[in-house]
Amino acid sequence: MTVSILICDDSNIARKQLRKSLPDSWKENVTFVTNGQEALDALKAGDFDILFLDLTMPVLDGFEVLTILKAEGIKIKTFVVSADLQEEAKRRVAADGAIDFIRKPASAETLLEVLNKHGLL
C-alpha cells in the first residue's frame, strides 16, 4: 500500500529532513507545500492519508489550518511538527484535531515511535 503524505512547512530544509525520516518500510507519495493555504488547497484537491504540519508559517499558520480543517469537516490524520514546545500550543493543536505533536526536527526514531503509537505502521 502506498501512503499519500502532505508535508507543510515553510522551511525547505525541514521538509527534506522530515521526508528522510519517514519509515523505510513505507511506499510513500510525498507532496510538499510551503504554507497553510497551499496545504488547504492540496487537501481539497487531492487524497492524502497523513498531514505533517508546521505551526509557524506565512499566509496561514498551522493553528489556522487546523481550525479550518475542523470547521469544514476535512478528515486527515494530522501530526504537528514544530519547535514550539509550549504546553498551550500542544493543548490547542490537540483540541483542534491533531493526532500528536512531534518536536522539530523529527528524528527517524521519534517518527517511528509516534506512527507506531497511532497504529500507522
N, C-alpha and C positions, 0 to 999 in steps of 0.2 A: 504494500500500500504506500502511496506517495502522500506525504504530509505537505499541505499547502500553508506556507508561513508568510506573514507580513511583518517586516521589521520596520518600525517607525522611530527614527532618531535623526536629529539634525547633524550629528557627527558622523562623517564617513568612516572614521577610524572605529567608532563604537559599533556601527552597523557591521563592518567587516569582522571585527573581533567576535561579535555575537554569533555571526554565521559560522565562524571557525569553531565555536564552542558547541554547536549542535551535535547531537549524538551521531557517531559514525554509523550506527545501525539504521539510521533513517534514510529513506529516499525522500529528499525534500525538493520542493519547488519554492524558492525564496524570492519574494518581491521586496524591494527597498523603497521607502518613501522618507521624505525629509521633514515633514511637519504634519500636524494633526489634520489639516484639511485634506492633504493628499491621502492620508490614511482613511478618512471617511469616504472619499471618492473611490478609492480602491475597494473598500469593503462593500460599497453599494454596487460596484461594477463586477466584482469577482466573487469567487467562492473560496474562502480561506478557513483553515482549521484552527490556526493559532495566530494571535497578535502579540508581538513583543513591543511594548510601548514605553518610550521615554516620557518623562514628565515636563521637562523644561525645554520648550521648542518655540520657534516663531509661528506666527499665523494662528494656530490653535495649539494650546498646550495639552499635555496628557490628561489633566483633570477635566478640561473641556471636552475632549474626545470621549472619555468615559461617561460624562453626563449626557452627551448627545446619544451615544450608543444605548444607554439605559432608557432615555426618553423615547427613542424611536424603535425600541424593541429589537435592536440588532444583536443577535446572539453570536458571540465569538469568544473562544477561550482566550482571555487576555491576561498576560503577565506584564506587570510594570517592571521595567529595568531602569533603575535610577540611582544616582548618588545621593539623592535627598532622603536621608535616613530618619527624618523627624517622625515621631510617633503620630503626629497629626496627619502627615501625608499618608502614612500607612493606613490609618483609620479611614481617611477619605476615599482612598482607592478601593479598599475592601467594601465600603458602603456603596460605592458606585459600580461594583460588579467585577473588579479584578480578582482573578483566582489566587494570585500570590504576588509578592513583592520581592524582586531579586536585586541585590546590591550590585551596582555597576563598579567596575567591569565584572561581568559574569564569567566565572571560570567554567570550564567544561564539567568539572566535578560538581559544582554547585548546580549547574543547569540539569545534569543527570539526576541529582538528588531531588530537585523540585519537580521535574517532569515525572519521575517515578512516584513521588508522593501523591501526585494527582492522577495516577493511572494512565499516563500517556506514553509509557514505554512498554 
